[in-house]
Amino acid sequence: MASQITQLHEKLVSKEISCTQLVQEKLDALAKNQYHSVNFLLSDLALEKAKAVDAKIAKGEKIGLLEGIPFGVKDVFLLQGQHASASSNFLKNYISPYTATAIQKLIDAGAIPLVKENADSFGHGSTSENTIFGAVKNAHNEELVGGGSSGGSAVNVAKGYTVFSIGGDTGGSIRQPAGFNKVYGLKPTYGRVSRYGLMAYTSSTDCVGPIASSIEDIAIVMNAISGKDYHDQTTYESAPIDLSEFNIQHSTFNIGYYSDFIDNKGLDANIKKDFLAVIEKLKAKGVTVKALSFKNADTLVSTYYALAMAETASNLARLDGSMYGERANADSLKESYALTRSEGFTEESKRRIVGGNQVLSQGHADEIYLKARALRAQIMDHFNKDFKEVSVILSPVSPASPPKIGGSLKDPLAMYLSDIYTIGFSLGELPTLTAPVGTATGIQITTAKKQDELTLKFAKFLIAAL
Ligand code: GLN
């Protein structure tokens, strides 16, 4: 699909549509939708901004590419004066005191935020059922989950309710719902986009990235949101992604895939067959393909969840009713903390907080937390070595198609295992894109750190090759 942003820009400039009309249509569609993708609509803010864009166009002033383009925001980002609930009881009435850097950069470029989008509470989940706003329904089959945790964002893009959405990806939360709803989703290199104003889940893997309906739109949004930020010490300056010079005919790629990922017993037979067919097609196009091994693939899930739970237990310790959100009345301070936290968090979030405090507790931290840190260092080394031999690694996005709504939270272990293909690249801090092609839940394209542009170029190549 061609760039929707560019097409809409041209329509705005030629006055084929007005920005107010565009924004109003999207707001109406969001308001009416039955997918549980919306937590809060930003109607007043959006229409006011649309009016300003229309006034500019009427005066004959030039507008930027993103100016007047409506987008969605996962409800774990702060946007000053607006709700930021993390889909939790805890923060259901919380109003953001400032704006997240990535969102501010888009607003500065003239893009218009329309909606705070439903997601798994605090990013905890893989289905967007862990939310007080109702389980998000899949864009292509309402009986199935929307994927998670950025489920509302992916569904909104897939249904055309937003032109693009900004999600958060800690262990797959942009890529997996993108795959489940057949759109593009990029988890950039860790540090390329500031996390400032994103509620922290696993700070050491949290990434901010776009979900969109084309590779071009992913690049346009990335170029607006990337860059060094004084508020986030992990950020770095990056050159803009440039796809204009890329010539598919004159490119050669050297790709790899993990045979252990494909031999995994948990992988659905059709996804396996379709993935291997993609590999064969690429070989037939003259691409060099190497089967790589990831001997410790099984440890990816345990390493990730040990660290994720430890970090989220620490990060969410700040929510005790004294500073943010709801506070339960009680006779003593201690009781108030206990009551506030048991009422404010969902069962799944509580499970992770309890698990995380166990991981970090005296007597266990060496065995679990420090061991997970050491394993993560080995996993990163493994990727770094593999990227000396190949420039792109392909993998499935998920081991199975989206499950039916209703079952996943009852079997958390199975849900954690379903993250097997996404979480490793998060631990590796690598840029990874879901392209909605090849298998029922898409293909994941990963490159070495800071090679985000190459990831998108390969995606273009892959689309043309299939
Ligand atoms: N499903 C994974 C988890 O629950 C990833 C979530 C995310 O990336 N926020 O931790």
Residues whose N, C-alpha, C, O or C-beta is under 5 A from the ligand:
A	BS01	LIG	G123 H124 G125 S126 G148 S149 G168 D169 T170 G171 G172 S173 D419
